[in-house]
Amino acid sequence: MQRCVISEAGRAMGRITKAGLEANVSLADDSFRRTWTLLTDQIALRSKYRSDFIAAGCDNDSCSNPMCPQRLTNRTKPLQMCSGCENYFYCSRDCQKSMWPNHKPICKILQEETKKGFLLHFTERDMHFMGEMASHDIHNKTTQLREDKKRFLRAHPGAAAYPLVLAVDYSSVPMTVTIRSSLDFKDHPEHGQRWPDLIRRVKQDPRNEMVYIETPLKTDPKNWLYTTTFQLPILGI
C-alpha cells in the first residue's frame, strides 16, 4: 500500500524469480501456495497501479505548504526537508516559514515518535498515493458496494439520514471495503471535530463520498477520514 514498500516488494520478487526459487513454491503446502499467489497477485496489481500513477504525473514532489502556488509542479531543484521531523518537505524557505506555526506541534510529535523507535515512513506523498489507490480499489468494487449499501440500510434504516462511509481496511488480508454509518465518527476523538464539514461536503455533490482508511501501521497516521470526488457516484445514487 506504500509506494516504497511496493517498489521493494517488486524488486525482491524479481530476485526470487531470477534465482529460480519460485519453483520451490510447488513443494509447499496448500496454505502457503494460496498465500504466495495472493502476494504475487497483489504485488503485480499495486506495481501496475503505481506505474500508471507516475505516468499520469501524479507522483511529483509536492511542497508541504498547501497554499504554495507551485505545489504540484515538476521541479529540477530538490525539496528542502524539515531537519526536525524529516517528514515534511518545502520548495523554499518562505514556504517553510509560513507553515511553521501549523507545523510546529506536528513536528514535535513526529520527533517524539521517532525517539520512541517508531519508523515514520508516511510522507504526504505516501498519503496522497494511498488516497488515490483507495479510490481505485473502491471504484473497482462499485457494483458490489451498491448492493452492500442496500443490505446495510435494510439492517440500519436510521443510517439513511446521513451520508454513508466507505471504509477501506488495508490492515486485513485481503483488504476490504465495507459500508459504515457516518454517525460512527460523529463523536470520534480524532475525526469528530471535522465531522460536520465532511457531511456538508458530501451533501453538496452526489459524486462526493466520505472515505475512511485504516492501515496496519501502529504509528500516526494509522487511519484517517476524508471526502473525495469520484467521476461518477459510488453510493450517492
trRosetta pair geometry for C-beta under 8 A, 3 or more apart (Angstrom, degrees):
i j d omega theta_ij theta_ji phi_ij phi_ji
1 5 7.0 16 49 63 52 133
1 6 7.6 172 21 -52 10 103
1 46 7.4 -101 -78 -128 34 142
1 130 5.8 46 167 -117 96 104
1 133 6.7 172 -149 99 72 154
1 170 4.8 46 -77 -165 158 150
1 175 7.9 116 -77 -76 121 142
1 215 6.7 -163 100 -125 152 103
2 5 4.2 78 64 11 97 108
2 6 6.7 -166 84 -11 46 85
2 121 6.4 38 -165 124 158 121
2 122 7.5 -104 -113 -93 122 69
2 126 5.5 -7 -140 -146 89 116
2 129 7.7 92 -147 86 41 130
2 130 7.2 -21 -92 -67 54 111
3 6 6.0 -59 -151 33 26 111
3 7 6.6 23 155 -17 63 107
3 50 6.3 134 -130 -132 75 125
3 59 7.6 129 -122 -135 144 123
3 125 7.1 -35 3 126 150 101
3 126 5.9 -128 9 -107 102 73
3 129 5.2 60 -55 71 107 175
4 7 5.8 -55 -151 36 33 112
4 8 6.3 27 155 -14 67 108
4 121 6.5 -108 45 -176 139 124
4 126 7.7 -41 1 -96 95 114
5 8 5.8 -57 -144 41 31 107
5 9 6.0 33 157 -21 66 109
6 9 5.9 -56 -144 37 26 111
6 10 6.4 28 156 -20 62 108
6 43 7.2 157 -149 -142 70 65
6 46 4.7 -127 -124 130 123 119
6 47 5.9 174 172 -80 105 63
6 50 5.3 157 115 -41 150 150
7 10 5.9 -59 -153 35 28 111
7 11 6.5 23 154 -15 64 106
7 47 8.0 120 -91 -114 42 89
7 50 7.4 -138 -62 140 78 164
8 11 5.7 -55 -148 38 33 109
8 12 6.2 34 154 -20 67 107
9 12 5.7 -53 -145 37 31 112
9 13 6.3 32 155 -20 64 105
9 43 5.0 -136 130 -119 118 114
9 46 8.0 37 69 75 136 130
10 13 5.8 -53 -147 35 29 111
10 14 6.5 34 152 -21 62 105
10 43 5.8 162 -81 178 67 108
10 47 4.8 104 -88 -97 134 133
11 14 5.5 -53 -153 33 33 116
11 15 6.7 34 151 -19 65 102
12 15 5.8 -52 -152 33 34 110
12 16 6.6 35 150 -19 65 104
13 16 5.6 -52 -149 34 35 113
13 17 6.4 34 153 -17 66 106
13 40 6.6 132 -137 -118 137 82
13 43 5.6 129 -31 133 154 163
14 17 5.8 -56 -147 38 31 110
14 18 6.1 31 155 -20 66 109
15 18 5.6 -53 -142 38 30 112
15 19 6.2 24 159 -15 64 110
16 19 6.1 -63 -148 40 26 105
16 21 4.9 -86 -164 62 76 115
16 22 5.7 97 137 -58 99 85
17 20 7.7 40 175 -69 32 27
17 21 7.8 -88 -70 46 19 75
17 22 5.3 13 -102 -23 62 132
20 23 6.1 -14 173 7 75 114
21 24 5.6 -35 -176 13 63 118
22 25 5.8 -22 -176 -5 56 116
23 26 6.4 -36 -180 14 54 110
24 27 5.5 -49 -169 28 59 116
24 28 7.3 67 139 -33 73 95
25 28 5.6 -46 -162 15 46 117
25 32 7.3 -154 -153 127 76 103
25 33 6.0 114 164 -110 95 78
25 36 5.2 -166 -142 129 130 170
26 33 7.4 57 -107 -104 35 123
28 32 3.8 -80 152 83 133 137
28 33 5.6 164 83 -51 103 80
28 36 7.4 109 60 -18 149 139
29 32 5.3 94 57 12 71 101
29 33 7.2 -138 101 -5 35 92
30 33 5.7 -60 -147 38 32 110
30 34 6.2 31 158 -19 68 106
31 34 6.0 -56 -150 35 28 109
31 35 6.4 25 154 -16 63 109
32 35 5.7 -58 -148 40 32 111
32 36 6.0 34 154 -23 68 108
33 36 5.6 -52 -143 36 31 113
33 37 6.3 33 156 -20 64 105
34 37 5.8 -54 -149 35 30 111
34 38 6.4 31 153 -18 63 106
35 38 5.7 -55 -150 36 32 112
35 39 6.3 33 152 -21 65 106
36 39 5.6 -54 -149 35 31 113
36 40 6.3 24 157 -14 66 107
37 40 6.0 -56 -143 39 29 105
37 41 6.1 30 158 -19 64 110
38 41 5.9 -58 -146 38 26 111
38 42 6.3 23 158 -17 63 110
38 173 7.4 92 142 176 144 102
38 174 6.6 -131 -160 -74 124 102
39 42 6.0 -62 -149 38 26 107
39 43 6.3 25 156 -19 65 107
40 43 5.7 -52 -145 35 32 112
40 44 6.3 31 156 -17 64 106
41 44 5.9 -58 -151 38 29 110
41 45 6.2 27 154 -18 65 110
42 45 5.6 -54 -142 39 32 111
42 46 6.0 23 162 -12 68 110
42 174 7.6 -172 -78 -126 127 99
43 46 6.2 -58 -139 43 25 102
43 47 5.9 27 159 -21 63 113
44 47 5.9 -57 -142 37 24 111
44 48 6.4 26 158 -20 61 107
45 48 5.9 -58 -153 34 27 110
45 49 6.5 21 153 -15 63 107
46 49 5.6 -53 -146 38 35 110
46 50 6.2 37 154 -22 67 104
46 133 7.5 21 -132 -139 88 134
47 50 5.7 -52 -145 35 31 111
47 51 6.4 33 153 -20 63 104
48 51 5.8 -54 -151 35 30 112
48 52 6.5 28 152 -16 64 106
49 52 5.6 -55 -149 39 34 111
49 53 6.1 41 150 -27 66 106
49 133 6.2 94 137 -117 145 91
49 136 6.0 124 -139 131 134 170
50 53 5.4 -51 -147 33 32 118
50 54 6.5 31 155 -17 64 104
50 59 8.0 56 -169 -73 73 145
50 129 7.5 24 -116 -161 84 127
51 54 5.9 -55 -150 37 30 108
51 55 6.2 30 153 -19 65 110
52 55 5.6 -55 -142 39 31 112
52 56 6.2 30 158 -20 65 108
53 56 6.1 -60 -151 35 24 109
53 58 5.0 -82 -174 65 73 120
53 59 5.6 84 129 -47 95 108
53 129 6.4 69 172 -133 159 91
53 132 6.3 120 -121 108 119 144
53 133 7.8 -36 -71 -67 143 84
54 57 7.8 49 173 -65 35 21
54 58 7.3 -97 -84 52 22 75
54 59 4.5 -32 -102 21 68 138
57 60 6.3 8 -180 -34 70 108
57 74 7.8 -67 -149 -63 106 102
58 128 7.6 -162 163 141 96 116
58 129 7.9 128 124 -99 109 70
58 132 6.5 86 156 -89 150 169
59 125 7.0 68 -156 -167 69 113
59 129 7.0 36 -106 -86 92 109
60 72 5.7 107 73 -170 127 64
60 73 7.0 -137 155 107 154 13
60 74 5.8 -105 -127 -88 130 55
60 75 7.4 119 -176 5 104 87
61 75 5.8 -62 61 33 119 126
61 78 7.7 -153 -123 -147 176 52
61 79 5.3 -159 167 -22 133 123
61 89 6.9 -78 -173 115 105 148
61 125 7.2 -51 -123 -78 47 136
62 71 5.3 29 -161 166 90 80
62 72 5.3 -6 -108 -91 104 66
62 89 7.8 110 82 77 48 111
62 124 6.5 -101 78 105 114 120
62 125 6.4 155 27 -82 100 86
62 128 7.2 79 19 -24 148 160
63 68 4.1 -5 82 38 141 168
63 70 6.9 71 -6 87 134 75
63 71 4.8 -107 45 -123 96 66
63 79 6.6 -176 -94 -125 64 122
63 89 6.8 -117 -126 108 42 78
63 90 5.5 49 -150 -140 91 46
63 91 4.2 -58 -85 -14 123 101
63 92 7.9 -10 -123 14 137 72
63 95 5.4 -51 -177 173 132 163
64 82 7.9 -30 27 -30 157 116
64 88 4.2 17 -68 -166 172 95
64 89 5.6 133 -25 56 104 49
64 90 5.9 -64 35 -73 95 70
64 95 7.6 131 60 147 70 116
64 99 6.3 85 105 -152 98 170
64 103 7.4 69 128 -94 132 132
64 124 5.8 157 -110 -6 84 151
65 68 4.2 99 85 -39 104 104
65 71 6.9 -134 79 -97 71 105
65 90 6.3 57 -18 -124 104 93
65 91 7.7 -94 30 21 112 91
65 95 4.0 -128 -7 -166 147 102
65 96 7.7 -108 -50 -62 118 32
65 98 6.1 58 -130 79 134 111
65 99 4.8 -125 -94 -56 88 122
66 71 6.9 26 -143 -107 30 156
67 98 7.3 -90 62 130 123 140
68 71 4.1 124 78 -70 101 85
68 91 6.2 120 -163 24 148 124
68 95 5.2 13 -89 -117 117 131
70 73 4.6 -58 -167 21 79 127
70 75 7.9 97 151 -80 117 103
70 91 6.1 -124 87 109 112 175
71 91 7.8 -140 -105 -15 42 133
75 78 7.5 135 121 -87 124 19
75 79 7.2 85 85 -52 165 79
75 91 7.0 -143 -104 -124 147 109
77 91 7.6 93 89 -157 109 79
79 89 3.8 57 131 169 136 116
79 90 6.2 145 -171 62 95 24
79 91 5.8 -58 -117 -84 84 52
80 89 6.7 149 71 -159 38 68
80 90 5.1 -32 63 66 93 83
80 91 7.5 132 15 -126 88 6
80 92 7.5 99 14 -95 126 9
80 93 7.4 9 47 -69 164 60
80 96 6.7 -58 88 -53 123 135
81 86 5.8 26 163 -137 123 58
81 88 7.5 131 -156 80 58 44
81 89 5.4 -34 -96 -101 59 80
82 85 5.3 17 99 44 126 84
82 86 6.5 -128 80 -62 75 24
82 87 6.8 -34 53 46 116 54
82 88 4.5 36 -7 62 130 91
82 89 7.3 -116 -10 -74 78 35
82 90 7.4 82 -57 -8 79 105
82 96 7.2 161 -90 -136 83 113
82 103 7.2 -145 -102 161 152 141
82 107 6.4 -119 161 -117 146 117
83 86 7.1 17 -148 -70 23 75
84 107 4.6 40 102 -179 137 118
84 108 7.9 -36 162 -70 134 44
84 110 7.7 100 122 77 90 110
84 111 5.8 -63 166 -64 87 126
85 88 6.2 51 70 6 121 92
85 106 7.3 -24 -60 123 162 79
85 107 4.6 -129 -31 -141 117 67
85 110 3.7 44 -138 91 118 137
85 111 5.6 -101 -93 -52 68 77
85 114 7.5 171 -146 -21 60 133
85 120 7.5 -73 177 107 91 161
86 114 7.9 78 41 -88 113 157
86 120 7.8 124 81 78 90 122
87 110 5.4 -117 19 -167 143 154
87 120 5.5 -55 -87 133 133 128
87 122 7.7 24 -156 80 121 59
87 123 5.9 -163 -168 -104 71 73
88 99 7.6 -155 160 127 144 146
88 103 6.1 -102 42 -142 174 133
88 106 7.9 83 -43 106 136 124
88 107 7.4 -74 13 -88 130 92
88 123 7.9 162 -87 -146 36 85
88 124 7.2 56 -119 -18 68 116
89 123 7.5 22 -6 -161 110 126
89 124 7.8 -130 30 32 92 113
90 93 7.5 103 116 -85 134 20
90 95 4.4 178 -161 92 108 111
90 96 4.2 -159 35 -63 174 86
90 99 7.0 -156 -94 25 125 138
91 95 5.6 64 47 12 77 152
92 95 4.9 101 57 5 79 98
92 96 7.2 -141 99 -3 46 87
93 96 5.5 -56 -150 38 37 114
93 97 6.2 38 153 -22 69 105
94 97 5.8 -55 -148 35 30 110
94 98 6.4 25 157 -16 65 108
95 98 5.9 -56 -145 38 31 108
95 99 6.2 20 159 -12 65 113
96 99 6.0 -67 -148 43 27 105
96 100 6.5 50 152 -54 63 94
97 100 5.7 -32 -152 -7 32 119
99 102 5.8 -72 -169 53 61 102
99 103 4.8 48 140 -22 93 122
100 103 5.5 -65 -125 48 28 105
100 104 5.8 50 170 -51 68 95
101 104 6.3 -33 -146 1 20 116
102 105 7.9 -65 179 30 34 92
102 106 7.5 13 142 2 65 118
103 106 5.5 -73 -158 50 49 110
103 107 5.3 56 148 -35 84 107
104 107 5.6 -54 -143 31 25 115
104 108 6.7 26 158 -20 61 103
105 108 5.7 -52 -152 32 34 113
105 109 6.6 34 152 -18 65 104
106 109 5.7 -56 -152 36 35 111
106 110 6.3 32 153 -18 68 107
107 110 5.9 -57 -149 37 29 110
107 111 6.4 29 154 -19 64 107
108 111 5.8 -56 -150 35 29 111
108 112 6.4 29 153 -19 64 107
109 112 5.7 -57 -150 36 31 111
109 113 6.4 30 153 -19 66 106
109 220 7.1 -20 143 55 125 150
110 113 5.7 -52 -147 35 32 111
110 114 6.4 36 153 -22 64 104
110 120 5.9 68 -158 -119 97 167
110 220 7.9 -112 -90 74 71 112
111 114 5.6 -53 -151 33 32 114
111 115 6.6 34 151 -20 64 104
112 115 5.7 -52 -151 34 34 113
112 116 6.7 32 151 -19 64 105
113 116 5.7 -56 -153 35 35 112
113 118 4.4 -48 168 52 91 132
113 120 6.2 96 101 -64 122 117
113 219 5.8 104 -179 -148 136 111
113 220 6.7 -126 -81 30 159 99
114 117 7.9 88 176 -39 31 10
114 118 6.5 -87 -87 64 31 77
114 120 6.0 -60 -77 -3 90 121
118 218 7.3 -129 -125 91 111 88
118 219 4.2 129 -178 -95 131 127
119 219 7.0 -154 63 -10 49 153
120 219 6.1 -127 -93 141 68 151
121 126 6.9 106 133 -70 74 165
122 126 4.9 -129 -145 82 54 141
122 127 6.3 66 179 -54 98 89
122 217 7.0 -167 -43 64 126 176
122 219 7.5 -174 9 94 120 107
122 221 6.4 -131 123 38 158 75
123 126 4.9 109 50 1 65 99
123 127 7.3 -128 100 -1 40 86
124 127 5.5 -51 -148 37 39 112
124 128 6.3 43 151 -22 68 102
125 128 5.6 -50 -146 35 33 113
125 129 6.3 34 153 -19 64 105
126 129 5.8 -57 -149 37 30 110
126 130 6.2 26 155 -17 66 108
127 130 5.8 -54 -143 39 30 109
127 131 6.3 35 155 -22 63 105
127 221 7.3 47 -100 50 124 127
127 224 7.7 22 -148 27 117 152
128 131 5.8 -54 -150 34 29 113
128 132 6.6 24 154 -14 63 106
129 132 5.9 -59 -152 39 31 108
129 133 6.1 30 152 -20 67 109
130 133 5.4 -52 -142 39 34 113
130 134 6.2 40 155 -24 66 102
130 170 7.8 -75 -155 -24 115 159
130 213 6.6 114 142 -179 114 160
130 215 7.6 -26 -158 -78 154 125
131 134 5.7 -50 -148 32 30 112
131 135 6.6 32 151 -19 62 103
131 211 7.7 119 -144 94 82 146
131 213 7.3 -111 -95 -31 62 153
131 226 7.2 -28 -123 67 124 143
131 228 6.7 166 178 -82 106 141
132 135 5.6 -51 -152 34 35 114
132 136 6.5 39 148 -21 64 104
133 136 5.4 -51 -151 34 35 116
133 137 6.4 34 151 -18 67 103
134 137 5.6 -53 -147 37 34 110
134 138 6.2 35 153 -20 66 106
134 168 4.6 179 -144 47 110 176
134 211 6.2 118 132 177 134 141
134 213 5.5 -85 -88 -92 155 120
135 138 5.7 -53 -145 37 30 113
135 139 6.2 34 155 -23 64 106
135 211 7.6 -69 -77 -83 72 163
135 228 5.8 -111 -87 130 118 153
135 230 6.8 179 -158 -94 105 88
136 139 5.8 -53 -147 33 27 112
136 140 6.6 27 154 -19 61 106
137 140 5.9 -55 -152 33 31 112
137 141 6.8 10 155 -3 63 111
137 168 6.4 105 83 -133 132 125
137 175 6.8 -38 -159 106 155 136
137 177 6.3 170 130 -52 104 129
138 141 6.1 -77 -155 47 31 99
138 142 7.3 68 147 -71 64 69
138 145 7.0 26 -164 -48 77 159
138 166 5.5 42 -123 168 130 151
138 168 6.8 -80 -62 -75 98 120
138 177 5.7 157 -102 -136 68 153
138 209 7.6 -180 163 93 156 157
138 211 7.2 -88 -57 -112 153 121
138 230 7.7 -109 104 -87 122 133
138 234 6.2 -16 153 -125 112 157
139 142 5.9 -6 -162 -45 40 107
139 230 6.7 164 -88 -139 99 122
139 234 7.3 -104 -96 -94 54 116
141 144 4.9 -58 -173 52 82 113
141 145 5.2 88 123 -32 92 103
141 177 5.3 154 64 56 157 139
142 145 5.8 -62 -144 37 26 111
142 146 6.5 26 160 -21 64 104
142 234 5.6 -119 -123 -133 89 80
143 146 6.1 -56 -155 30 29 110
143 147 7.0 23 151 -11 62 105
144 147 5.8 -59 -157 38 36 109
144 148 6.2 39 147 -22 70 107
145 148 5.2 -49 -143 37 36 116
145 149 6.3 47 152 -29 65 98
145 166 7.0 2 -148 -117 141 108
145 177 6.5 -44 -86 120 115 119
145 179 6.9 134 -158 -61 81 101
145 234 6.2 -8 98 172 143 101
145 235 6.7 -85 140 -73 112 89
146 149 5.5 -41 -150 24 33 117
146 150 7.1 35 151 -18 59 98
146 234 7.7 -143 -64 171 85 56
146 235 7.1 -177 -97 -106 64 55
146 237 6.9 -11 -124 43 117 137
147 150 5.8 -50 -157 30 37 111
147 151 6.7 31 150 -12 67 105
148 151 5.8 -58 -150 41 35 109
148 152 6.0 38 153 -24 69 108
148 178 7.0 -138 177 -147 148 54
148 179 5.0 168 132 -13 109 121
149 152 5.6 -55 -144 35 29 113
149 153 6.3 22 160 -14 65 108
149 164 6.5 178 -127 41 99 169
149 179 5.6 159 -90 -100 58 154
149 235 5.4 156 -92 -134 146 98
150 153 6.2 -60 -148 39 26 105
150 154 6.5 29 153 -21 62 106
151 154 5.7 -54 -150 33 32 113
151 155 6.5 20 155 -9 65 109
152 155 6.0 -67 -153 43 30 103
152 156 5.9 -29 166 34 70 107
152 159 7.0 -59 143 71 100 149
152 164 7.1 93 104 -131 146 142
152 179 4.3 -96 -49 96 162 138
153 156 6.4 -74 -122 68 29 69
153 157 6.2 65 175 -104 69 48
153 159 6.4 -127 -110 70 67 103
153 160 5.3 65 -141 -70 114 104
154 157 7.2 11 -140 -66 19 83
156 159 4.3 37 125 -5 112 120
156 181 6.2 -109 142 -60 150 124
157 160 6.0 -32 -173 -1 52 116
158 161 6.5 -30 179 4 55 111
159 162 6.6 -75 -171 51 55 87
159 164 6.6 60 152 -94 116 90
159 181 4.0 -111 -125 -107 119 111
159 182 7.8 131 -160 22 91 68
159 183 6.7 -125 -117 10 78 116
162 181 7.0 76 71 -171 115 84
162 182 4.7 -120 133 55 122 116
162 183 6.0 129 45 -47 151 86
162 199 6.4 -56 -155 -130 101 119
163 182 5.3 53 78 -29 72 146
163 199 6.1 176 22 -134 113 68
163 202 4.0 16 -83 119 170 150
163 203 6.7 -128 -45 -57 119 74
163 209 7.8 -179 177 -141 123 48
163 210 5.5 116 120 -2 123 121
163 235 7.8 112 -165 98 81 127
163 236 7.6 -19 -129 -84 102 98
164 179 5.5 -15 174 -162 133 97
164 180 6.9 144 -172 72 80 39
164 181 6.6 -62 -124 -108 70 38
164 182 6.4 -149 -125 -29 19 90
164 210 7.3 -169 102 51 35 106
164 235 5.4 -107 60 162 116 158
165 179 7.3 128 70 -163 55 49
165 180 4.4 -33 68 70 108 92
165 181 6.9 16 14 99 102 10
165 182 5.2 134 -41 -81 102 68
165 184 7.1 -95 24 44 144 115
165 185 7.0 99 -66 -5 156 129
165 210 4.7 -61 -108 102 74 108
165 211 7.1 145 -166 -106 76 17
165 212 5.2 31 170 -9 124 113
165 225 7.5 -41 -139 -138 131 107
166 177 6.1 -8 -175 -169 93 102
166 178 8.0 149 -158 74 48 33
166 179 7.1 -31 -102 -101 50 55
166 209 5.6 23 -1 158 123 127
166 210 7.0 157 19 86 74 54
166 211 5.0 -26 69 -109 99 71
166 212 7.1 175 85 24 47 70
166 234 6.8 1 -65 112 143 146
166 235 7.0 -165 -58 -22 102 130
167 176 8.0 7 105 107 88 91
167 177 6.9 154 78 -156 51 49
167 178 4.9 -24 63 64 106 82
167 179 7.3 166 15 -102 95 5
167 180 4.7 58 -31 -7 127 122
167 211 7.9 157 -87 -163 27 52
167 212 4.6 -17 -112 67 71 110
167 214 7.2 15 -176 -4 91 109
168 175 6.9 11 -176 172 80 116
168 176 7.6 177 -148 91 41 48
168 177 5.3 -11 -100 -103 70 82
168 211 6.5 7 -2 -172 112 99
168 212 6.9 174 25 85 67 53
168 213 4.9 -15 70 -108 106 70
168 214 7.2 180 92 24 56 68
169 172 4.9 38 123 10 116 108
169 175 6.1 176 87 -158 59 70
169 176 4.8 2 50 55 108 89
169 177 7.7 -171 17 -78 73 35
169 178 7.2 13 -5 10 114 104
169 214 4.9 -5 -119 59 67 113
170 175 5.0 -13 -107 -113 54 119
170 213 6.9 13 -1 -171 109 89
170 214 6.6 -174 33 89 69 58
170 215 5.2 -6 70 -112 115 59
170 216 6.5 -102 112 -17 81 84
171 214 5.4 -58 -2 127 114 101
171 215 6.2 109 -59 160 89 18
171 216 4.1 140 -118 -77 77 72
172 175 6.1 123 71 -118 81 35
172 176 5.4 -1 69 1 139 105
179 235 7.6 131 -117 -106 110 139
180 184 5.4 -49 165 15 115 147
180 212 6.8 -28 46 28 138 140
181 184 5.2 121 75 -21 80 92
182 185 6.0 -60 -171 39 56 104
182 186 7.1 82 134 -54 72 85
182 195 7.3 137 166 -155 100 99
182 198 7.6 -167 -153 108 126 116
182 199 6.4 127 148 -91 153 95
182 210 5.8 59 -100 70 115 163
183 186 5.2 -20 -151 -15 50 121
184 188 7.4 41 131 -58 62 113
185 188 4.4 -30 -152 -13 60 132
185 191 4.8 -40 -170 97 112 128
185 192 6.5 -166 159 -81 64 60
185 195 5.7 172 117 -102 92 113
185 212 7.3 -163 -65 -87 141 132
185 225 5.8 114 -148 -104 157 166
186 192 6.0 44 145 -129 30 90
186 195 5.2 125 -123 -178 47 165
187 192 5.0 23 -149 -111 17 140
188 191 4.2 10 86 51 134 88
188 192 4.4 175 53 -45 59 85
188 195 7.3 134 31 -61 98 121
188 225 7.7 103 69 -8 159 149
189 192 6.6 14 -67 6 12 118
190 223 7.9 105 90 82 154 96
191 194 5.9 -69 -168 48 61 101
191 195 6.4 89 136 -63 81 86
191 224 7.6 144 -87 -156 113 48
191 225 4.3 51 -134 29 144 135
192 195 5.2 -26 -154 -17 40 124
194 197 5.4 -63 -169 47 66 111
194 198 5.7 67 136 -27 89 106
194 225 7.2 164 81 88 122 108
195 198 5.8 -60 -145 37 30 111
195 199 6.3 31 159 -20 66 106
196 199 5.8 -55 -149 35 31 112
196 200 6.4 33 153 -21 65 106
197 200 5.6 -52 -150 34 33 114
197 201 6.5 35 153 -21 65 103
198 201 5.8 -52 -150 32 33 112
198 202 6.6 29 155 -17 64 105
198 210 5.6 78 163 -113 115 114
198 225 6.7 -21 -101 138 166 106
198 226 7.3 -144 -116 -148 118 26
198 227 5.4 169 -147 -40 81 109
199 202 6.0 -59 -152 36 31 108
199 203 6.4 25 155 -15 66 110
199 210 7.7 -6 -85 -67 48 139
200 203 5.9 -63 -149 39 29 108
200 204 6.5 39 153 -34 64 104
201 204 5.7 -50 -154 19 32 117
201 205 7.7 -31 170 28 61 93
201 208 5.5 -138 141 173 84 156
201 227 4.6 176 103 48 136 172
202 205 7.7 -100 -161 57 26 63
202 208 4.7 -150 -117 109 48 109
202 209 6.7 57 -123 -120 106 19
202 210 5.4 -45 -68 -39 139 94
202 227 5.8 -142 -62 -122 82 128
202 236 7.4 -167 -180 -77 88 128
204 208 6.6 40 62 11 84 148
205 208 4.6 92 73 -12 94 105
205 229 6.7 -1 102 -118 140 107
205 236 7.9 82 124 122 50 171
206 233 4.7 -30 140 -92 98 129
206 236 3.5 -180 -166 135 75 128
206 237 7.1 106 175 -73 126 43
207 229 5.2 45 119 -160 106 80
207 230 5.2 -143 -174 61 86 67
207 231 7.1 -103 -150 123 130 6
207 232 6.8 -120 -117 -172 100 10
207 233 5.4 -105 -94 -76 52 64
207 236 6.7 -111 -54 57 19 137
208 227 5.3 13 -176 178 106 118
208 228 7.2 163 -146 83 64 26
208 229 5.3 -36 -90 -94 67 72
208 230 7.9 171 -90 14 19 74
208 236 7.1 57 56 -29 55 154
209 227 6.7 164 82 -151 34 71
209 228 6.2 -23 60 61 83 75
209 229 7.9 148 15 -101 72 25
209 230 6.3 27 -1 -11 117 113
209 234 5.3 -5 -68 43 148 121
209 235 6.0 105 -117 27 112 104
209 236 6.9 -139 -79 -19 80 106
210 225 6.9 5 -178 -174 97 94
210 226 7.6 176 -150 95 60 27
210 227 5.4 -42 -96 -95 58 78
211 225 7.4 171 88 -149 46 50
211 226 6.0 -20 62 67 89 72
211 227 7.1 134 13 -116 81 26
211 228 5.6 -1 2 12 131 111
212 223 6.8 15 179 -180 86 106
212 224 7.5 -165 -146 97 55 34
212 225 4.9 -13 -102 -101 82 81
213 223 6.2 -176 93 -147 56 63
213 224 5.9 0 53 53 95 73
214 222 7.1 17 -155 144 65 78
214 223 4.4 -8 -106 -104 66 112
215 221 7.9 89 27 111 125 70
215 222 5.4 -133 61 -161 90 57
215 223 6.6 -167 16 -74 72 58
216 222 7.9 -92 104 -153 10 99
217 222 5.0 -148 83 -110 81 83
218 222 6.4 14 -122 -90 17 139
219 222 6.7 143 69 -59 31 96
221 224 5.3 21 161 -50 140 111
230 233 6.7 126 74 -108 117 18
230 234 5.5 86 18 -31 164 100
233 236 4.2 -112 -147 69 120 84
233 237 4.9 154 108 -62 133 83
234 237 7.9 -128 100 -22 17 105
